[in-house]
Amino acid sequence: MAFPEEIRSLLAEVNITAQNYRPSSGAAAHQSTATPRHKLLAAAKKLVTALEDPEEEAWRFALQPAAHVCAISAWQCGILAPWSKKSMSSAELASQCNADQVLVGESSSLLVTFESIVVVVPSRP
């Protein structure tokens, strides 16, 4: 974990980069690392890395292959297809995708852990 001065410096970098942020679109924008979006992502990732303790970093590294497999499974099941509304419970998403609710809930939890998708609210029985 970083010292407070480093955190303040990285937070300032994120704020400065955010001021220059403009949404980009198209294939070329996603392939370039010079877009404002990519610069903001890089600054934010540096801040997150500085805030994490070594154990969190080790867990993310160890579980990263699971994120790839989880993302492929989620895509094939239709979980990552366009959603009918901005946020849904795992039960709603499972119903929309015609997928198993447990699969949707667990996949979503893993993908959120790996910062791959936005939060899916778990359904309570």
C-alpha positions as CSV (number, residue, x, y, z in Angstrom):
1,M,0.0,0.0,0.0
2,A,1.2,3.5,-0.8
3,F,1.9,6.4,1.4
4,P,-0.8,9.1,1.7
5,E,1.3,11.6,-0.4
6,E,1.4,9.1,-3.3
7,I,-2.3,8.5,-3.0
8,R,-3.0,12.2,-3.2
9,S,-0.7,12.6,-6.2
10,L,-2.4,9.7,-8.0
11,L,-5.8,11.0,-7.2
12,A,-4.8,14.4,-8.6
13,E,-3.6,12.6,-11.8
14,V,-7.0,10.9,-12.1
15,N,-8.8,14.2,-11.6
16,I,-6.7,16.1,-14.2
17,T,-7.1,13.2,-16.6
18,A,-10.8,13.2,-16.0
19,Q,-11.1,16.8,-17.0
20,N,-9.8,16.0,-20.4
21,Y,-12.0,13.0,-20.8
22,R,-14.2,12.8,-23.9
23,P,-16.1,9.6,-24.8
24,S,-14.5,8.0,-27.9
25,S,-16.2,5.6,-30.3
26,G,-15.3,3.3,-33.1
27,A,-12.8,0.5,-33.5
28,A,-9.8,2.8,-33.9
29,A,-10.6,4.4,-30.5
30,H,-10.5,1.1,-28.7
31,Q,-7.3,0.1,-30.3
32,S,-5.4,3.3,-29.5
33,T,-3.9,3.7,-26.0
34,A,-3.6,7.5,-26.6
35,T,-7.3,8.3,-26.2
36,P,-8.5,10.2,-23.2
37,R,-10.5,7.1,-22.1
38,H,-7.3,5.0,-22.0
39,K,-5.3,7.7,-20.3
40,L,-8.1,7.9,-17.6
41,L,-8.2,4.1,-17.3
42,A,-4.4,4.0,-16.8
43,A,-4.5,6.7,-14.2
44,A,-7.4,5.0,-12.3
45,K,-5.6,1.6,-12.4
46,K,-2.5,3.1,-10.9
47,L,-4.5,4.6,-8.1
48,V,-6.3,1.2,-7.4
49,T,-2.9,-0.6,-7.5
50,A,-1.5,1.8,-5.0
51,L,-4.5,1.4,-2.7
52,E,-4.4,-2.4,-2.7
53,D,-2.5,-4.4,-0.1
54,P,-0.2,-7.2,-1.3
55,E,-2.7,-9.9,-0.5
56,E,-5.4,-8.3,-2.6
57,E,-3.0,-8.0,-5.5
58,A,-1.9,-11.6,-5.2
59,W,-5.4,-12.8,-5.2
60,R,-6.3,-10.9,-8.3
61,F,-3.3,-12.2,-10.0
62,A,-4.0,-15.8,-9.0
63,L,-7.6,-15.7,-10.0
64,Q,-7.1,-13.8,-13.3
65,P,-7.4,-17.0,-15.5
66,A,-10.8,-17.6,-13.9
67,A,-11.9,-14.2,-15.1
68,H,-11.2,-15.1,-18.7
69,V,-13.1,-18.4,-18.5
70,C,-15.9,-16.7,-16.6
71,A,-16.2,-14.0,-19.2
72,I,-16.3,-16.5,-22.0
73,S,-19.0,-18.5,-20.2
74,A,-21.0,-15.4,-19.5
75,W,-20.8,-14.3,-23.1
76,Q,-21.9,-17.7,-24.4
77,C,-24.9,-17.8,-22.0
78,G,-25.9,-14.3,-23.1
79,I,-25.3,-12.7,-19.7
80,L,-23.1,-10.0,-21.3
81,A,-25.6,-9.3,-24.1
82,P,-27.3,-5.9,-24.0
83,W,-29.5,-5.6,-21.0
84,S,-33.1,-4.5,-21.1
85,K,-32.5,-2.0,-18.3
86,K,-29.6,-0.3,-16.6
87,S,-29.4,-2.6,-13.5
88,M,-31.0,-5.9,-12.8
89,S,-31.0,-8.6,-10.1
90,S,-29.4,-11.8,-11.0
91,A,-32.9,-13.4,-11.1
92,E,-34.0,-10.9,-13.7
93,L,-30.9,-11.3,-15.8
94,A,-31.1,-15.1,-15.6
95,S,-34.7,-14.9,-16.8
96,Q,-33.8,-12.6,-19.6
97,C,-30.9,-14.8,-20.7
98,N,-32.8,-18.1,-20.1
99,A,-29.8,-19.1,-18.0
100,D,-29.4,-20.7,-14.5
101,Q,-29.7,-18.1,-11.8
102,V,-26.8,-19.5,-9.8
103,L,-24.6,-19.4,-12.9
104,V,-25.6,-15.8,-13.5
105,G,-25.0,-14.8,-9.8
106,E,-21.6,-16.5,-9.5
107,S,-20.4,-15.3,-12.9
108,S,-21.5,-11.8,-12.2
109,S,-19.8,-11.9,-8.8
110,L,-16.5,-13.0,-10.3
111,L,-16.7,-10.5,-13.2
112,V,-17.3,-7.7,-10.7
113,T,-14.4,-8.9,-8.6
114,F,-12.2,-8.7,-11.7
115,E,-13.7,-5.3,-12.6
116,S,-15.1,-6.6,-15.9
117,I,-18.7,-5.6,-15.5
118,V,-20.9,-3.3,-13.5
119,V,-22.6,-4.7,-10.4
120,V,-25.4,-7.2,-10.7
121,V,-27.5,-7.2,-7.6
122,P,-27.8,-10.7,-6.2
123,S,-31.3,-12.0,-5.8
124,R,-32.4,-13.0,-2.3
125,P,-34.4,-16.2,-2.0
